[in-house]
Amino acid sequence: MGIIKDTKGSLERIPSYVSQIKNLLLRHGIHNVDDLKRVAKDPSFKCEVTALWEDILKSEGGKLTGTLVFSTIALALGGVGIATGGSAIGLPLLVILAPAGFIGGQELD
């Protein structure tokens, strides 16, 4: 499969991955970092997270790019507030994480 076709297929599947992550967070009542810290210790949550990413890995043919991983997480979590120069702005996490995934590494096996 060519890189363009492979990338296009991944982009078409990302909304499904985002939905799965959002549903997982909602099922466990995770709305902020404190909730995540509380739930992260729960073995059943860890198993669900592992199973979710294993399914995503399988859907992607056994290879994950940093861009796909970070984009999926960013879209699932929404945005982040950034304080700068005495004012705050909302910035989508996708703007921060997707380039980091691209620059940081191409594939994860």
Secondary structure, 3 states (H helix, E strand, C coil): CCHHHHHHHHHHHHHHHHHHHHHHHHHCCCCCHHHHHHHCCCHHHHHHHHHHHHHHHHHCCCCECHHHHHHHHHHHHCEEEEEECCEEEEEEHHHHHHHHHHHHCCCEC
